[in-house]
Amino acid sequence: MQLLIVWIGAACLWAQMSLDEAMDLAAKGKFAQAEQALLALEKAQPGDAEVQYRLGLILLRNGKVKEASTRLE
């Protein structure tokens, strides 16, 4: 049971690091790479509201208004 809790905690930490890394890419102006990172993260965590929101913002920045709107609704 403890191993499962550690594994879940590590998975959450990995996901947060990935979100932080994607936002770091965006901060450096690498919006296409940030979009790809967030799309991968969205696939891994489809119900994560923060991933959806940040992906929506990046998509909007990249001119993909329709795709962005579905994530920002």
HELIX and SHEET records of a PDB file:
HELIX    1   1 GLN A    2  ALA A   27  1                                  26    
HELIX    2   2 PHE A   31  ALA A   44  1                                  14    
HELIX    3   3 ALA A   49  ARG A   61  1                                  13    
HELIX    4   4 VAL A   65  LEU A   72  1                                   8    
END                                                                             
